[in-house]
């Protein structure tokens, strides 16, 4: 498997990921960073899983499951807004709470970046991170992303306050 590090590997979504996806997508602690307002039903997620195997050039997105080497699913990493003409895509990542801070996100991101550069032949990738999410900002900076701007009061939090969003970009040269 080529999307593998010493501690982490990435794999395609499987129909057996329904319960994992249901838990991950319905984690209200991260809803405010993903523009989620309502829970996902298993029915909706089953339909998503049926289409997840379609080609990235067809659906313009790719979701991979982040796994520990014992095959336990611990998170997901996404390519979205895939644009083959301009050779770019957005990246999103989420790791389940008990596994954060163990290096899996960094491993997954580096594996995906290698795939983006060497397989998809992308010119650039980008991400949007809330300004208060210092851990994610550090993760992306350590992976070679540069801050390219701030969107002021971009995301509304459940308590009515606002979060700025840091826009980051990595060019492959």
Secondary structure, 3 states (H helix, E strand, C coil): CCCECCCEEEEECCHHHHHHHHHHHCCHHHHHHCCCCCCCCHHHHHHHHHHCCCCHHHHCCEEEEEEECCCCEEEEEEEEEEECCCCEEEEEEEECHHHCCCCHHHHHHHHHHHHHHHCCCCCEEEEEEECCCHHHHHHHHHCCCEEEEEEEEEEECCCCCEEEEEEEEEECC
